[in-house]
Amino acid sequence: MISTHVSVRVDLGRVRANAAEVAARVGAPVWATIKADAYGLGAARVAGALRDVVEGFCVFSLEEAEGIDLWRLTGKPAIAMGPPSSLDPARWIAAHVRPAVSTVDQAARLADAAPLLCVDTGMQRFACPAKDVPAVLEAGRITEAFTHATRVEHVRRLREVTAGRNLRLHGAATALLDEPEARMDLVRPGLALYRGAVRVSARLADVRRSSGAIGYGGWVSESGYHGVIVAGYSNGLRPGAVMVNGRRQRITEVGMQSAYVTLDEADQLGDEVVLLGDGVGEAEVAFAWGVTPHHAILAMAGMGVRGYVGIKE
């Protein structure tokens, strides 16, 4: 659920700068991963901001690209990394999206849409086993192959399975950008584009001088003060670090639609509580929540009302 009391600010200038930095660092074409609504930042706005910075886009499904009319918006092609949701090549061609295939049947039926082969190198999900690679390549007249790689060994396996076939190859998402061996013919950053680009905040809706045990769990404020924001676990919030007036504080207890915050004596009603940004990064939130940074940024970006800065349109 979205809380109208939470502000989500997306810095599109930072997204562009991140993409340009990746391109300069890796020396390979960048295809921006904008699946899942660009990790919750808004795929249409992100794609529009990146259209003259990247070579193309990666989505999960054809429907994601169609939903924002990605080709009309950017004039750049896309790859759908998930299993094909349609076996009608005309639909893929019209959207300028190329499907990822993993079976002979998919490849044969989508051959006119210039499919890519998704090779299983260890992820073990909707990808082609090594033994079937020659048959799928032939059925789809395929000239490009990729893998979902998290380790260099996955990239090496891709090279091994496709050796001697003169294919365009790629496997490097954010986790492998710093591995020269993994860069190959293009890179597909996702999280690397969005780091530091989202700021999430709420306002103190209640400020109290504490007296004994507080809240459902009976926690005790060391400073003698605490506050409440109008966001809770129904909005995806969990306990963790926050910033209040330039000082590190904590969300100590989260309820359905509100949460307790540690405060100092100087903090006042209406002051901003920064849940992400201003020194609280995606990695710190992810560690506190026991999730990946990808999960953390997606959840945080979906908590409240989204606005944009950094690029004039």
Contacts in CASP RR format, 6 or more apart in sequence:
PFRMAT RR
TARGET T0000
AUTHOR 0000-0000-0000
METHOD contacts of the structure
MODEL  1
MISTHVSVRVDLGRVRANAAEVAARVGAPVWATIKADAYGLGAARVAGAL
RDVVEGFCVFSLEEAEGIDLWRLTGKPAIAMGPPSSLDPARWIAAHVRPA
VSTVDQAARLADAAPLLCVDTGMQRFACPAKDVPAVLEAGRITEAFTHAT
RVEHVRRLREVTAGRNLRLHGAATALLDEPEARMDLVRPGLALYRGAVRV
SARLADVRRSSGAIGYGGWVSESGYHGVIVAGYSNGLRPGAVMVNGRRQR
ITEVGMQSAYVTLDEADQLGDEVVLLGDGVGEAEVAFAWGVTPHHAILAM
AGMGVRGYVGIKE
1 234 0 8 1.000
1 235 0 8 1.000
2 235 0 8 1.000
2 302 0 8 1.000
2 303 0 8 1.000
2 304 0 8 1.000
2 305 0 8 1.000
3 202 0 8 1.000
3 230 0 8 1.000
3 231 0 8 1.000
3 232 0 8 1.000
3 235 0 8 1.000
3 257 0 8 1.000
3 303 0 8 1.000
3 304 0 8 1.000
4 304 0 8 1.000
4 305 0 8 1.000
5 202 0 8 1.000
5 203 0 8 1.000
5 205 0 8 1.000
5 229 0 8 1.000
5 230 0 8 1.000
5 231 0 8 1.000
5 304 0 8 1.000
6 200 0 8 1.000
6 201 0 8 1.000
6 202 0 8 1.000
6 230 0 8 1.000
6 231 0 8 1.000
6 235 0 8 1.000
6 275 0 8 1.000
6 303 0 8 1.000
6 304 0 8 1.000
6 305 0 8 1.000
7 200 0 8 1.000
7 201 0 8 1.000
7 202 0 8 1.000
7 304 0 8 1.000
7 305 0 8 1.000
7 307 0 8 1.000
8 198 0 8 1.000
8 199 0 8 1.000
8 200 0 8 1.000
8 300 0 8 1.000
8 301 0 8 1.000
8 302 0 8 1.000
8 303 0 8 1.000
8 304 0 8 1.000
8 305 0 8 1.000
8 306 0 8 1.000
8 307 0 8 1.000
9 198 0 8 1.000
9 199 0 8 1.000
9 200 0 8 1.000
9 201 0 8 1.000
9 306 0 8 1.000
9 307 0 8 1.000
9 308 0 8 1.000
9 309 0 8 1.000
10 41 0 8 1.000
10 42 0 8 1.000
10 45 0 8 1.000
10 46 0 8 1.000
10 197 0 8 1.000
10 198 0 8 1.000
10 301 0 8 1.000
10 306 0 8 1.000
10 307 0 8 1.000
10 308 0 8 1.000
10 309 0 8 1.000
11 196 0 8 1.000
11 197 0 8 1.000
11 198 0 8 1.000
11 199 0 8 1.000
11 308 0 8 1.000
11 309 0 8 1.000
11 310 0 8 1.000
12 45 0 8 1.000
12 46 0 8 1.000
12 49 0 8 1.000
12 197 0 8 1.000
12 308 0 8 1.000
12 309 0 8 1.000
12 310 0 8 1.000
12 311 0 8 1.000
13 49 0 8 1.000
13 197 0 8 1.000
13 309 0 8 1.000
13 310 0 8 1.000
13 311 0 8 1.000
14 196 0 8 1.000
14 197 0 8 1.000
14 310 0 8 1.000
15 41 0 8 1.000
15 46 0 8 1.000
15 49 0 8 1.000
15 50 0 8 1.000
15 193 0 8 1.000
15 194 0 8 1.000
15 197 0 8 1.000
16 49 0 8 1.000
16 50 0 8 1.000
16 53 0 8 1.000
16 311 0 8 1.000
18 189 0 8 1.000
18 192 0 8 1.000
18 193 0 8 1.000
18 194 0 8 1.000
18 195 0 8 1.000
18 196 0 8 1.000
18 197 0 8 1.000
19 30 0 8 1.000
19 32 0 8 1.000
19 50 0 8 1.000
19 53 0 8 1.000
19 54 0 8 1.000
19 189 0 8 1.000
19 193 0 8 1.000
20 53 0 8 1.000
22 30 0 8 1.000
22 177 0 8 1.000
22 187 0 8 1.000
22 189 0 8 1.000
22 192 0 8 1.000
22 193 0 8 1.000
23 29 0 8 1.000
23 30 0 8 1.000
23 53 0 8 1.000
23 54 0 8 1.000
25 177 0 8 1.000
26 172 0 8 1.000
26 177 0 8 1.000
26 183 0 8 1.000
26 187 0 8 1.000
27 183 0 8 1.000
28 183 0 8 1.000
28 184 0 8 1.000
28 185 0 8 1.000
28 186 0 8 1.000
28 187 0 8 1.000
29 54 0 8 1.000
29 55 0 8 1.000
29 56 0 8 1.000
29 185 0 8 1.000
29 186 0 8 1.000
29 187 0 8 1.000
30 53 0 8 1.000
30 54 0 8 1.000
30 55 0 8 1.000
30 56 0 8 1.000
30 186 0 8 1.000
30 187 0 8 1.000
30 189 0 8 1.000
31 54 0 8 1.000
31 55 0 8 1.000
31 56 0 8 1.000
31 57 0 8 1.000
31 58 0 8 1.000
31 79 0 8 1.000
31 170 0 8 1.000
31 186 0 8 1.000
31 187 0 8 1.000
31 188 0 8 1.000
32 46 0 8 1.000
32 47 0 8 1.000
32 50 0 8 1.000
32 53 0 8 1.000
32 54 0 8 1.000
32 56 0 8 1.000
32 57 0 8 1.000
32 58 0 8 1.000
32 188 0 8 1.000
32 189 0 8 1.000
32 190 0 8 1.000
32 193 0 8 1.000
33 57 0 8 1.000
33 58 0 8 1.000
33 81 0 8 1.000
33 173 0 8 1.000
33 188 0 8 1.000
33 189 0 8 1.000
33 190 0 8 1.000
33 193 0 8 1.000
34 43 0 8 1.000
34 46 0 8 1.000
34 47 0 8 1.000
34 57 0 8 1.000
34 58 0 8 1.000
34 59 0 8 1.000
34 64 0 8 1.000
34 190 0 8 1.000
35 58 0 8 1.000
35 59 0 8 1.000
35 60 0 8 1.000
35 61 0 8 1.000
35 64 0 8 1.000
35 81 0 8 1.000
36 60 0 8 1.000
36 298 0 8 1.000
37 43 0 8 1.000
37 64 0 8 1.000
38 45 0 8 1.000
38 46 0 8 1.000
38 47 0 8 1.000
38 194 0 8 1.000
39 190 0 8 1.000
39 191 0 8 1.000
39 194 0 8 1.000
39 294 0 8 1.000
39 297 0 8 1.000
39 298 0 8 1.000
39 301 0 8 1.000
40 297 0 8 1.000
40 298 0 8 1.000
40 301 0 8 1.000
40 302 0 8 1.000
41 194 0 8 1.000
41 197 0 8 1.000
41 198 0 8 1.000
41 297 0 8 1.000
41 301 0 8 1.000
41 306 0 8 1.000
42 301 0 8 1.000
42 306 0 8 1.000
43 59 0 8 1.000
43 64 0 8 1.000
43 68 0 8 1.000
43 70 0 8 1.000
44 68 0 8 1.000
44 73 0 8 1.000
45 308 0 8 1.000
46 193 0 8 1.000
47 57 0 8 1.000
47 68 0 8 1.000
47 70 0 8 1.000
47 73 0 8 1.000
47 74 0 8 1.000
48 73 0 8 1.000
48 74 0 8 1.000
49 311 0 8 1.000
50 57 0 8 1.000
50 74 0 8 1.000
50 193 0 8 1.000
51 73 0 8 1.000
51 74 0 8 1.000
51 75 0 8 1.000
51 76 0 8 1.000
54 76 0 8 1.000
55 76 0 8 1.000
55 186 0 8 1.000
56 74 0 8 1.000
56 76 0 8 1.000
56 77 0 8 1.000
56 78 0 8 1.000
56 79 0 8 1.000
57 65 0 8 1.000
57 70 0 8 1.000
57 74 0 8 1.000
57 76 0 8 1.000
57 77 0 8 1.000
57 78 0 8 1.000
57 79 0 8 1.000
58 78 0 8 1.000
58 79 0 8 1.000
58 80 0 8 1.000
58 81 0 8 1.000
58 188 0 8 1.000
59 65 0 8 1.000
59 70 0 8 1.000
59 78 0 8 1.000
59 79 0 8 1.000
59 80 0 8 1.000
59 81 0 8 1.000
59 97 0 8 1.000
60 80 0 8 1.000
60 81 0 8 1.000
60 82 0 8 1.000
61 80 0 8 1.000
61 82 0 8 1.000
61 85 0 8 1.000
62 80 0 8 1.000
62 84 0 8 1.000
62 85 0 8 1.000
62 86 0 8 1.000
62 91 0 8 1.000
62 92 0 8 1.000
62 95 0 8 1.000
62 97 0 8 1.000
62 99 0 8 1.000
63 85 0 8 1.000
64 70 0 8 1.000
64 80 0 8 1.000
65 71 0 8 1.000
65 78 0 8 1.000
65 80 0 8 1.000
65 95 0 8 1.000
65 97 0 8 1.000
66 95 0 8 1.000
66 97 0 8 1.000
70 76 0 8 1.000
70 78 0 8 1.000
70 95 0 8 1.000
70 96 0 8 1.000
70 97 0 8 1.000
71 77 0 8 1.000
71 78 0 8 1.000
71 95 0 8 1.000
71 96 0 8 1.000
71 97 0 8 1.000
75 96 0 8 1.000
77 96 0 8 1.000
77 97 0 8 1.000
77 98 0 8 1.000
78 95 0 8 1.000
78 96 0 8 1.000
78 97 0 8 1.000
78 98 0 8 1.000
79 97 0 8 1.000
79 98 0 8 1.000
79 100 0 8 1.000
79 116 0 8 1.000
79 146 0 8 1.000
80 92 0 8 1.000
80 97 0 8 1.000
80 98 0 8 1.000
80 99 0 8 1.000
80 100 0 8 1.000
81 100 0 8 1.000
81 118 0 8 1.000
81 148 0 8 1.000
82 100 0 8 1.000
82 118 0 8 1.000
82 126 0 8 1.000
83 100 0 8 1.000
83 102 0 8 1.000
83 126 0 8 1.000
84 99 0 8 1.000
84 100 0 8 1.000
84 101 0 8 1.000
84 106 0 8 1.000
84 110 0 8 1.000
84 115 0 8 1.000
86 92 0 8 1.000
87 106 0 8 1.000
87 109 0 8 1.000
87 110 0 8 1.000
89 109 0 8 1.000
89 110 0 8 1.000
89 111 0 8 1.000
89 112 0 8 1.000
89 113 0 8 1.000
92 98 0 8 1.000
92 99 0 8 1.000
92 110 0 8 1.000
92 113 0 8 1.000
93 112 0 8 1.000
93 113 0 8 1.000
98 113 0 8 1.000
98 114 0 8 1.000
98 115 0 8 1.000
98 116 0 8 1.000
98 144 0 8 1.000
99 106 0 8 1.000
99 110 0 8 1.000
99 113 0 8 1.000
99 115 0 8 1.000
99 116 0 8 1.000
100 115 0 8 1.000
100 116 0 8 1.000
100 117 0 8 1.000
100 118 0 8 1.000
100 146 0 8 1.000
101 107 0 8 1.000
101 110 0 8 1.000
101 115 0 8 1.000
101 116 0 8 1.000
101 117 0 8 1.000
101 118 0 8 1.000
101 128 0 8 1.000
101 136 0 8 1.000
101 140 0 8 1.000
101 142 0 8 1.000
102 117 0 8 1.000
102 118 0 8 1.000
102 120 0 8 1.000
102 126 0 8 1.000
102 127 0 8 1.000
102 128 0 8 1.000
102 136 0 8 1.000
103 128 0 8 1.000
103 132 0 8 1.000
103 136 0 8 1.000
104 132 0 8 1.000
104 135 0 8 1.000
104 136 0 8 1.000
104 139 0 8 1.000
105 139 0 8 1.000
106 115 0 8 1.000
106 136 0 8 1.000
107 115 0 8 1.000
107 117 0 8 1.000
107 136 0 8 1.000
107 137 0 8 1.000
107 139 0 8 1.000
107 140 0 8 1.000
107 142 0 8 1.000
108 139 0 8 1.000
108 140 0 8 1.000
110 140 0 8 1.000
111 139 0 8 1.000
111 140 0 8 1.000
111 141 0 8 1.000
114 143 0 8 1.000
115 140 0 8 1.000
115 142 0 8 1.000
116 142 0 8 1.000
116 144 0 8 1.000
116 145 0 8 1.000
116 146 0 8 1.000
117 128 0 8 1.000
117 133 0 8 1.000
117 136 0 8 1.000
117 137 0 8 1.000
117 142 0 8 1.000
117 144 0 8 1.000
117 145 0 8 1.000
117 146 0 8 1.000
117 167 0 8 1.000
118 126 0 8 1.000
118 127 0 8 1.000
118 128 0 8 1.000
118 145 0 8 1.000
118 146 0 8 1.000
118 147 0 8 1.000
118 148 0 8 1.000
119 127 0 8 1.000
119 128 0 8 1.000
119 130 0 8 1.000
119 133 0 8 1.000
119 145 0 8 1.000
119 146 0 8 1.000
119 147 0 8 1.000
119 157 0 8 1.000
119 158 0 8 1.000
119 161 0 8 1.000
119 162 0 8 1.000
120 127 0 8 1.000
120 128 0 8 1.000
120 129 0 8 1.000
120 130 0 8 1.000
120 147 0 8 1.000
121 127 0 8 1.000
121 147 0 8 1.000
121 148 0 8 1.000
121 149 0 8 1.000
121 153 0 8 1.000
121 154 0 8 1.000
121 155 0 8 1.000
121 157 0 8 1.000
121 158 0 8 1.000
121 161 0 8 1.000
122 154 0 8 1.000
122 157 0 8 1.000
123 147 0 8 1.000
123 148 0 8 1.000
123 150 0 8 1.000
123 154 0 8 1.000
125 148 0 8 1.000
127 147 0 8 1.000
127 148 0 8 1.000
128 136 0 8 1.000
130 157 0 8 1.000
130 161 0 8 1.000
133 145 0 8 1.000
133 161 0 8 1.000
133 162 0 8 1.000
136 142 0 8 1.000
137 145 0 8 1.000
137 165 0 8 1.000
137 167 0 8 1.000
142 167 0 8 1.000
143 166 0 8 1.000
143 167 0 8 1.000
143 168 0 8 1.000
144 167 0 8 1.000
144 168 0 8 1.000
144 169 0 8 1.000
144 170 0 8 1.000
145 158 0 8 1.000
145 162 0 8 1.000
145 167 0 8 1.000
145 168 0 8 1.000
145 169 0 8 1.000
146 158 0 8 1.000
146 169 0 8 1.000
146 170 0 8 1.000
146 171 0 8 1.000
146 188 0 8 1.000
147 154 0 8 1.000
147 155 0 8 1.000
147 157 0 8 1.000
147 158 0 8 1.000
147 171 0 8 1.000
148 154 0 8 1.000
148 171 0 8 1.000
148 173 0 8 1.000
149 155 0 8 1.000
149 158 0 8 1.000
149 171 0 8 1.000
149 172 0 8 1.000
149 173 0 8 1.000
149 175 0 8 1.000
149 176 0 8 1.000
149 182 0 8 1.000
150 175 0 8 1.000
150 176 0 8 1.000
151 176 0 8 1.000
152 176 0 8 1.000
152 179 0 8 1.000
152 181 0 8 1.000
152 182 0 8 1.000
154 171 0 8 1.000
155 171 0 8 1.000
155 172 0 8 1.000
155 176 0 8 1.000
155 179 0 8 1.000
155 181 0 8 1.000
155 182 0 8 1.000
155 184 0 8 1.000
156 181 0 8 1.000
158 169 0 8 1.000
158 171 0 8 1.000
159 169 0 8 1.000
162 169 0 8 1.000
168 185 0 8 1.000
168 186 0 8 1.000
169 184 0 8 1.000
169 185 0 8 1.000
170 184 0 8 1.000
170 185 0 8 1.000
170 186 0 8 1.000
170 187 0 8 1.000
170 188 0 8 1.000
171 182 0 8 1.000
171 184 0 8 1.000
171 187 0 8 1.000
171 188 0 8 1.000
172 179 0 8 1.000
172 182 0 8 1.000
172 183 0 8 1.000
172 184 0 8 1.000
172 187 0 8 1.000
172 188 0 8 1.000
173 187 0 8 1.000
173 188 0 8 1.000
173 189 0 8 1.000
173 190 0 8 1.000
174 189 0 8 1.000
174 190 0 8 1.000
174 191 0 8 1.000
174 192 0 8 1.000
176 182 0 8 1.000
176 183 0 8 1.000
177 183 0 8 1.000
177 187 0 8 1.000
177 189 0 8 1.000
177 192 0 8 1.000
191 282 0 8 1.000
191 293 0 8 1.000
191 294 0 8 1.000
191 297 0 8 1.000
194 282 0 8 1.000
194 297 0 8 1.000
195 282 0 8 1.000
195 293 0 8 1.000
196 277 0 8 1.000
196 281 0 8 1.000
196 282 0 8 1.000
198 276 0 8 1.000
198 277 0 8 1.000
198 282 0 8 1.000
198 297 0 8 1.000
198 300 0 8 1.000
198 301 0 8 1.000
199 274 0 8 1.000
199 276 0 8 1.000
199 277 0 8 1.000
199 278 0 8 1.000
200 274 0 8 1.000
200 275 0 8 1.000
200 276 0 8 1.000
200 277 0 8 1.000
200 300 0 8 1.000
200 301 0 8 1.000
200 303 0 8 1.000
200 304 0 8 1.000
201 272 0 8 1.000
201 273 0 8 1.000
201 274 0 8 1.000
201 275 0 8 1.000
202 229 0 8 1.000
202 230 0 8 1.000
202 231 0 8 1.000
202 272 0 8 1.000
202 273 0 8 1.000
202 275 0 8 1.000
203 229 0 8 1.000
203 270 0 8 1.000
203 271 0 8 1.000
203 272 0 8 1.000
203 273 0 8 1.000
204 227 0 8 1.000
204 228 0 8 1.000
204 229 0 8 1.000
204 244 0 8 1.000
204 261 0 8 1.000
204 263 0 8 1.000
204 267 0 8 1.000
204 268 0 8 1.000
204 269 0 8 1.000
204 270 0 8 1.000
204 271 0 8 1.000
204 272 0 8 1.000
204 273 0 8 1.000
205 228 0 8 1.000
205 229 0 8 1.000
205 230 0 8 1.000
205 258 0 8 1.000
205 269 0 8 1.000
205 270 0 8 1.000
206 227 0 8 1.000
206 228 0 8 1.000
206 269 0 8 1.000
207 225 0 8 1.000
207 226 0 8 1.000
207 227 0 8 1.000
207 228 0 8 1.000
207 263 0 8 1.000
207 267 0 8 1.000
207 268 0 8 1.000
207 269 0 8 1.000
207 271 0 8 1.000
208 225 0 8 1.000
208 226 0 8 1.000
208 227 0 8 1.000
208 228 0 8 1.000
209 224 0 8 1.000
209 225 0 8 1.000
210 220 0 8 1.000
210 221 0 8 1.000
210 223 0 8 1.000
210 224 0 8 1.000
210 225 0 8 1.000
210 226 0 8 1.000
212 220 0 8 1.000
213 219 0 8 1.000
213 220 0 8 1.000
214 220 0 8 1.000
214 221 0 8 1.000
214 226 0 8 1.000
214 252 0 8 1.000
214 253 0 8 1.000
214 260 0 8 1.000
215 253 0 8 1.000
215 260 0 8 1.000
216 253 0 8 1.000
216 255 0 8 1.000
217 253 0 8 1.000
218 253 0 8 1.000
219 252 0 8 1.000
219 253 0 8 1.000
219 260 0 8 1.000
221 262 0 8 1.000
221 263 0 8 1.000
222 262 0 8 1.000
223 262 0 8 1.000
223 263 0 8 1.000
223 264 0 8 1.000
223 265 0 8 1.000
224 265 0 8 1.000
225 262 0 8 1.000
225 263 0 8 1.000
225 264 0 8 1.000
225 265 0 8 1.000
225 267 0 8 1.000
226 252 0 8 1.000
226 260 0 8 1.000
226 261 0 8 1.000
226 262 0 8 1.000
226 263 0 8 1.000
227 260 0 8 1.000
227 261 0 8 1.000
227 262 0 8 1.000
227 263 0 8 1.000
227 267 0 8 1.000
228 258 0 8 1.000
228 259 0 8 1.000
228 260 0 8 1.000
228 261 0 8 1.000
229 258 0 8 1.000
229 259 0 8 1.000
229 261 0 8 1.000
229 273 0 8 1.000
230 257 0 8 1.000
230 258 0 8 1.000
231 237 0 8 1.000
231 257 0 8 1.000
231 258 0 8 1.000
231 259 0 8 1.000
231 275 0 8 1.000
231 303 0 8 1.000
231 304 0 8 1.000
232 254 0 8 1.000
232 255 0 8 1.000
232 256 0 8 1.000
232 257 0 8 1.000
232 258 0 8 1.000
232 259 0 8 1.000
233 254 0 8 1.000
233 255 0 8 1.000
233 256 0 8 1.000
234 256 0 8 1.000
234 257 0 8 1.000
235 257 0 8 1.000
235 302 0 8 1.000
235 303 0 8 1.000
235 304 0 8 1.000
236 299 0 8 1.000
236 303 0 8 1.000
237 251 0 8 1.000
237 254 0 8 1.000
237 259 0 8 1.000
237 275 0 8 1.000
237 303 0 8 1.000
238 251 0 8 1.000
238 254 0 8 1.000
238 288 0 8 1.000
238 289 0 8 1.000
239 250 0 8 1.000
239 251 0 8 1.000
239 252 0 8 1.000
239 253 0 8 1.000
239 254 0 8 1.000
239 259 0 8 1.000
239 288 0 8 1.000
240 250 0 8 1.000
240 251 0 8 1.000
240 285 0 8 1.000
240 288 0 8 1.000
240 289 0 8 1.000
241 248 0 8 1.000
241 249 0 8 1.000
241 250 0 8 1.000
241 251 0 8 1.000
241 280 0 8 1.000
241 284 0 8 1.000
241 285 0 8 1.000
241 288 0 8 1.000
242 248 0 8 1.000
242 249 0 8 1.000
242 250 0 8 1.000
242 251 0 8 1.000
242 261 0 8 1.000
242 273 0 8 1.000
242 274 0 8 1.000
242 275 0 8 1.000
242 280 0 8 1.000
243 249 0 8 1.000
243 273 0 8 1.000
243 274 0 8 1.000
243 277 0 8 1.000
243 278 0 8 1.000
243 279 0 8 1.000
243 280 0 8 1.000
244 261 0 8 1.000
244 263 0 8 1.000
244 264 0 8 1.000
244 267 0 8 1.000
244 271 0 8 1.000
244 272 0 8 1.000
244 273 0 8 1.000
244 274 0 8 1.000
245 264 0 8 1.000
245 266 0 8 1.000
245 267 0 8 1.000
245 271 0 8 1.000
245 272 0 8 1.000
246 278 0 8 1.000
247 264 0 8 1.000
248 280 0 8 1.000
249 261 0 8 1.000
249 262 0 8 1.000
249 263 0 8 1.000
249 264 0 8 1.000
249 273 0 8 1.000
250 261 0 8 1.000
250 262 0 8 1.000
251 259 0 8 1.000
251 260 0 8 1.000
251 261 0 8 1.000
251 275 0 8 1.000
252 260 0 8 1.000
252 261 0 8 1.000
252 262 0 8 1.000
253 259 0 8 1.000
253 260 0 8 1.000
254 260 0 8 1.000
261 273 0 8 1.000
274 280 0 8 1.000
275 285 0 8 1.000
275 300 0 8 1.000
275 303 0 8 1.000
276 282 0 8 1.000
276 285 0 8 1.000
276 296 0 8 1.000
276 297 0 8 1.000
276 300 0 8 1.000
282 293 0 8 1.000
282 296 0 8 1.000
282 297 0 8 1.000
282 300 0 8 1.000
283 293 0 8 1.000
285 293 0 8 1.000
285 296 0 8 1.000
285 300 0 8 1.000
286 292 0 8 1.000
286 293 0 8 1.000
286 295 0 8 1.000
286 296 0 8 1.000
289 295 0 8 1.000
289 296 0 8 1.000
289 299 0 8 1.000
291 299 0 8 1.000
END
